[in-house]
Amino acid sequence: MNNKLGIVLVVCVAVGISVYFWQENRISSLLDDNESIRADNEEKSATDNFHYDEDNYAYYGKLVVNGYLTFEERPEAFCEENCPIYTYTFFNVLNTDNEFLDDYIEEQRGNSFVGETSIGLGCIEEDILWRMNDSNEFGMQKYTNSLEESETILNSSSENPITVELERYLYTGGRGAPDCYSHFAQVKVVE
């Protein structure tokens, strides 16, 4: 009987040790997963910090959105005869994780450069996407995408959506804007 009790005791200790090491391994694995999730969130927050700044009464920062481009033919502003026509682009937002974007679009709706669910990205000239943008830090500047990025953006559609990173610089001023203006200076295709 003592042999059976000894065997049971050894088996119980072995099972206990196995369970202990299994739990330690599982906890270690969960910690690694949490560390990976934390790193992903930190990377995302570095590229998705679009927000409303109450001190400056302005939206700015970066955000990542999924969607597609649509086009609108527009005559040059303040022109009365034989006006040049340009192609203006809107990025139709399908989804984003940024809670401030909906508020921004709602507040800017009716502006020439913001649609119902879209953000103006500027004009197309010789297959290149470009835009003018004003900011506190850089003033009025022209921003241009490369031919390769322009093609990717221009070839997007509701059937072929893409993901882009947009950046709006802090701008606390206000004035009339040129025809090919965009509230977002930087437009980058996310691979």
KADA-V395601 format. One record per residue. PHI is phi in whole degrees, -180 to 180 (999 if undefined). PSI is psi as a letter, one per 30 degrees, with the letter a starting at -180 (none if undefined). Layout:
# KADA-V395601
PHI,PSI + PHI,PSI
This chain:
# KADA-V395601
999,e + -64,e + -64,e + -64,e + -65,e + -64,e + -66,e + -60,e + -63,e + -63,e + -63,e + -62,e + -65,e + -63,e + -64,e + -60,e + -64,e + -62,e + -61,e + -59,e + -69,e + -63,e + -65,e + -62,e + -64,e + -64,e + -62,e + -61,e + -63,e + -64,e + -63,e + -63,e + -61,e + -62,e + -65,e + -65,e + -62,e + -61,e + -64,e + -62,e + -65,e + -65,e + -64,e + -64,e + -65,f + -71,f + -110,g + -141,i + -125,g + -62,k + -157,l + -101,k + -96,j + -66,f + -69,e + -104,f + 54,h + -149,k + -92,k + -165,l + 121,a + -103,l + -153,l + -110,k + -133,l + -112,k + 173,a + -154,l + -94,k + -128,l + -124,k + -139,k + -82,k + -132,k + -79,l + -59,k + -66,k + 61,g + -103,k + -109,e + -135,k + 46,h + -75,k + -63,k + -106,k + -128,l + -101,j + -100,k + -114,k + -125,k + -94,j + -83,j + -80,k + -91,e + -164,l + -158,l + -94,g + -90,j + -70,f + -82,f + -62,e + -60,e + -62,e + -61,e + -63,e + -60,e + -70,e + -93,f + -54,k + 101,f + -68,k + -61,f + -115,g + -140,k + -102,a + -58,e + -138,h + -138,l + -124,k + -67,k + -115,g + 111,a + -112,l + -113,k + -141,j + 52,h + 65,g + -112,k + -87,k + -144,l + -156,l + -103,k + -150,k + -112,k + -150,l + -60,e + -77,e + -111,f + 68,a + -77,k + -135,l + -99,k + -121,k + -131,k + -88,l + -68,l + -60,e + -63,e + -65,e + -58,e + -61,e + -61,e + -67,e + -67,f + -87,g + -73,l + -156,l + -63,f + -86,f + -134,i + -71,l + -130,l + -113,k + -128,l + -104,k + -111,k + -133,k + -109,k + -81,l + -62,k + -142,j + -110,g + -92,a + -168,k + -169,l + -62,l + -118,k + -67,l + -55,e + -100,h + -76,l + -139,k + -72,f + -112,k + -76,e + -103,k + -134,j + -128,k + -75,k + -95,k + -76,none
